Amino acid sequence: MTSDPSYRKIDYSLRPAKAIERKMMIDLLRRLDRSAALSHYRYVGFGSPYFSDFALMHRALGIGDMVSIEHANDHEARFRFNAPFATIDLQFGEASEVLPELTWAQRSIVWLDYDGRLDDVKLEDIDYLARNLPTGSVMIVSVNAHPSADLDKRLEKAKEDLGNAVPRTASNESLGAWGTATMYREVISEQVKVSLSERNAGQSAAAQIHYQQLFNFHYSDGARMLTVGGVFYDAGQEGLYAGCAFNDFDFYRSGDQPYTITVPKLTLKEMRHLDAQLPAAGGYEGLDEIGIPIDDADTYAKLYRYFPKFVDIEA
């Protein structure tokens, strides 16, 4: 007996931290247009019946060529019904099966938006993309990084999932809180490094492919999650991608220091009140909080451009 797919347990379109993350990524990915027209990119992701990221990629970035990988092939009719655009090519199967069947001549944005823990199979998907994505492409990986509740078995579980890829410095204690997410980012970065080293073997210096990390998000809509990703480019394009000025964004992260998305719990009336005073030249300190906790006002002032507004519409 198989368990229900995660989309039947969680409405992924209504997770506020995830919604903020999507919008932040879109904002930064727009900068790729300085190197090549985004309308010529392809988007590859995991749509589920909600297709939230596909709607953003199409409407905000103008990407029309899209591939959705769906492993729940026993719900094919439902996925096809919910696909929001005619240009979404639905491919049914595991990512490890579908990715090698796609052609990789076109610049792509690929979001491996897993809902499970990082493991050897997911590392193989990452390895495949690092070896095959064309220059100018972006790879993003999301995984569940919630630590095991059994303190004494955290390291054992990590080694079951990842084998020798687990860093030697990892311990049951270090994998608590956000430690599992930190370890996963290290493992993913090392996998990309190894894959590119082998891909670049025998290539001229000008043809060497490099990877620049752009995202390192920590967030929780119930479970602690990690999203890490970056752009692949050849040595001759380094100046071109430097011109994208990704570091203009507060949430840009090129290393192990994460950007943690914390969602304040505010009413719609409180958000409207704060919106009317933003952006504030003096920052959030000048806001009239009217009883709103200062930490929540502070956080909202930093995130308001990306903050989702969920409204119950009654007939």
Buried (B, 14 or more C-beta within 10 A) or exposed (E): EEEEBBBEEBEBBEBBBBBBBBBBBBBBBBBBBEBBEBEEBBBBBBBBBBBBBBBBBBEBBBBBBBBBBBBBEEBEEEBEEBBBEEEBEBBBEEBBEBBEEBEBEEBBBBBBBBBEBBBEEBBBBBBBBBBBBBBBBBBBBBBBBBBBEEEEEBBEBBEEBBEEBBBEEBEBEBBEEBBBBBBBBBBBBEBBEBBBEEBBEEEEEEEBBBBBBBBBBBBBBEEBBBBBBBBBBBBEBEEBBEEBEBEEBEBBBEEEEBBBBBBBEBEEEBBEBBBEEEEEEEEBEEBEBEEBEEEBBBBBBBBBEBBBEEEEEEE
